[in-house]
């Protein structure tokens, strides 16, 4: 079926140390079934100076979490929901909210 979560989606973390946090998906890693969520699973990395980061030092950045640990937030009802697959009249496959039925992005 593939991943039900896409870059730019708003999600709620449902398990783990960051449970209850909401954030935007920054990146999706489908081969590893993981997502990177803004402000969630923040880790410290010791970085040597580069052209991009001339200062170097300890940098905080988001690490990937498993896609099963997040739930999509519906854009209409603003509740965490499972994702339904709908086929529109014109043949397009879209994602829909299981709670309110609204088509999601």
Secondary structure, DSSP 8 states (H G I E B T S, - for coil): ---S--TT-EEEE-SSTTTT-EEEEEEEETTTTEEEETTSSEEEEEE---SS-SS-EEEEEE--EEGGGEEEE-TTT-SEE-EEEEE-TTS-EEEEETTT--EE-
